[in-house]
Amino acid sequence: MRPTLRFLSEKLITQIVSEARDILCRLGVEIQNRAVLDLLSEHGAGVDKAKSRVLFTEPIIDRTLAAAPVSFALYDVLGNKTHDFSDDHVYFTPGSSALYFLDHNAVKPRRPNTSDYIRYARLTSRLKYLASQSTAFVPADVPEKIADSYRLFLSLLFCEKPVVTGAFTIEAFEVMKEMQVAVRGSGTALKNKPLTIFSCCPTSPLKWSDITLQNLVDCARDAIPVEFIAMPLAGFVAPVTLVGTLVQHTAETLSGLVISQLVNPGTPVLYGGSPAIFDIRYETTPMGAVETMMIDCAYNEIGKYLGLPTQAYISLSDAKLLDAQAGLESSMGATLAALSGINSISGPGMLDFENCISLEKLVVDNEICGMALRLVEEIEPREDFPSIALFEELLAEKHLLIAGHTRKYLKKEHYFTGPVLDRTNRARWLEEGSLTLMQRAHNEVTKLVGEYEPSRLGEDIKKELIRLMEREAQRYGTDKLPDRT
């Protein structure tokens, strides 16, 4: 029996969904994209173009919910299946789009560069419990207009795992799609084996910007999976109560789902988000707050009730350094998310309210993810019944260290942590240098990056990716990209 965690009764879920649908039909959503306004009008929604406001209808919501896939798969650059977004299968991916990078032993973060990103991609390729990579941070050594496509370019070049990403502009989408088609060989092959998930974020309260909507439409047209990242802030731009925030999150997410399915019925989607409470004492949005995690786990239940795979920004920390707070908040989030069955869990590696990435934290979080994945495996008998023979052997030998039963099931039953987490006794810890968590994490980063093996993506495809990126850079006046050695 898989252990599970639930926060909402079915009655409460149906009330929340009903209220959200009522809001969509009676108050509506602001839509800042003329083509989407026309699309919604054609399908029977009430559209006030002067105010850019749309009132949805119950039949539109029902029809599009029925069109959305209940699951989908994700594939790496080589075409191997890595994700099955169905039921309560869970997968971890690093947090995304941080603006700052925290060096080993540094107190103050800095803006990241290409070299940092390459180290990150190489490291992520070696981290067993992160099933995908994300475009984790924004390199500051290229023009802003190509920063989104450049992140994807580096990810595809240096790591084989699928990518959680997103476009900052309308114009960037086309080259980001071209890169994926280059990897797969054709648009049809990309539809059959999705390589990326694009984040599409409504603006709270109840609004979609022109850029985000166009990204959503473009993804839907090409059947590129999207994750909806609604970000209501409880007590600021959302009701202060968790239930009220869940109503708003549901309405904002359903509005995006309707649009994606009207553009292309069957577009793969993740019912996701990055909501938070608002801490009025400091005017911050704590991702490590227990109430934030409760909202995440609860809307996951709503997504599953609606028949959709889910995502959440959880398993990250508001701490500024890799310290006890970072471990506490990240491990609590990962544990709750795994027990809740959130399909795509985003956040490992992140600090400071989603603003900063630390490679040392990423390797620590990889261990947290490994333990969380072990936690949700079933406890099941493995030749334990009848027990009499095993205990006769124990009584005769005084231990079971080399017993056949032990040797057969040891690695299946026990999760063995890597060197980042210390399980030695004090004498051995002293003998091996009395290393702190940060020192062990840094050593592991250095080791794994040093063990990096180049992506097995074909050299001809790599050359095409470079050609596409150089062409895009030249469009914005950049003749030479940063060194990638």
Secondary structure, DSSP 8 states (H G I E B T S, - for coil): ---------HHHHHHHHHHHHHHHHHT-EEE--HHHHHHHHHTT-EEETTTTEEE--HHHHHHHHHHS-S-EEEE-TTS-EEEEESTT--EEE----BSEE--TT-SS-B---HHHHHHHHHHHTT-TT--SEE--B--TTS-GGGHHHHHHHHHHHH--S-EEE--SSTTHHHHHHHHHHHHHSSHHHHHHS--EEEEE--BTTTEE-HHHHHHHHHHHHTT--EEEEE--EETTTB-SSHHHHHHHHHHHHHHHHHHHHHHSTT--EEEEE--EE-BTTTTB--TTSHHHHHHHHHHHHHHHHTT--BEEE-S----SSSSHHHHHHHHHHHHHHHHHT-SEEE-TTEETTTTEE-HHHHHHHHHHHHHHHHHTS----SS-SS-HHHHHHHHHHS--TT-HHHHHHHHHH-----TTS--S-HHHHHHTT---HHHHHHHHHHHHHHT-----S-HHHHHHHHHHHHHHHHHTT--------
